[in-house]
Amino acid sequence: MTAGKWQDPNMFKNLIKYNKTDRSWHLPAMAGICIGIPLLLGVLTDDMEGGRIGSIGALVFLYLQSNQLTNRMIILMVSGFGFILSFAVGILFSFNTWLSPLILALYTFGVHYSLNSLKLSKPPGNFFFIMVISIAITMKHPAAESIHYIGSFTLGVLIAVSIGFLYSIIVLRKTNQPEVMVLKKSPYISVTESIIFSVMMGLSLLVAVLSGLENPYWIPISCLAVMQGASTKHIWTRAIQRVLGTLIGLGLTWVILLKDLSIAEICISIILLQIIIEFFIVRNYAIAVIFISTLTIFLAEPNIKLVGNPSQLISARFFDILIGSAIGAVGVWILYHEHVRFYTRMQLRKTKVIMKKYKKL
């Protein structure tokens, strides 16, 4: 991939562009409610860790992708099952630090290829499935708590699916919009992309493990975020927006943590952050990333209320995100390098021909 292929004279304009959208104003509010209910249950049952994990499961609400009720619920329920599977696999292999990068790589390949095959690769695509397993596979917890955490996560998924169903009945009652068709990629391109995604995700977690990080999931999540995009130009624009937004977002997080918020205030902050993110995510990604960075820290960091040194936490997250973004940038270069893609496709075709010949013997 040469520089001329992705450089865009309007890149700065695209970075600050405020996009128009027909997204309903109430969708962000519903997303905030979905995340808020598990947190509220956590407060009421004195189980904030379970509430935090349940709120991550409730992010499945963001997979409301169809304009037809039946299709929408099929996609949402399949996504819910995928969320639960992602978390369960991550928890299952969280006790083997050195095996976890391989498991993450294999799972990433399966998720990316499956979503492409099912024509479900449009945003948010593979991101949250891989984010969920990245968090779960690096969780430090007693083995006896595994079932409890899986149950809390599943409850969050079920809450989001139920709200999604009721919400869809109301908003789709008077709509009759046509389905948006997604072109299916060549199977060789899908396999190639899946291989590249899986290798980079496995490598990012391995780097985190070798670095001895306390919370290694930040590196693979940052790597994954940079690699999201529909085209080379789109990915590089998103990468720059993510870096700028993350820097501001970490500053915002530092300010919030200095306030010594109560548990209730943290829950309210998470709900408001989710609503703000869903409002801006389709309008300007850089603005959304400011709040995504803060929300991710609040959701992913265990015992956020007990953080004694916000400056140390923010500094650690900054370098984790920087390392992950650098690995993601390498992944982007490989993903859209024509020679690499062509060579990989040729090797896959050769392998398929050899296997057919072998079967005939």
Secondary structure, 3 states (H helix, E strand, C coil): CCHHHHCCCCHHHHHHCCCCCCCCCHHHHHHHHHHHHHHHHHHHCCCHHHHHHHHHHHHHHHHCCCCCHHHHHHHHHHHHHHHHHHHHHHHHCCCCCCCHHHHHHHHHHHHHHHHHHCCCCCCCCCHHHHHHHHHHCCCCCCHHHHHHHHHHHHHHHHHHHHHHHHHHHHHCCCCCCCCCCCCCCCHHHHHHHHHHHHHHHHHHHHHHHHCCCCCCCHHHHHHHHHHCCCCHHHHHHHHHHHHHHHHHHHHHHHHHHHCCCCHHHHHHHHHHHHHHHHHHCCCCHHHHHHHHHHHHHHHHCCCHHHCCCHHHHHHHHHHHHHHHHHHHHHHHHHHCCHHHHHHHHHHHHHHHHHHHHHHHC
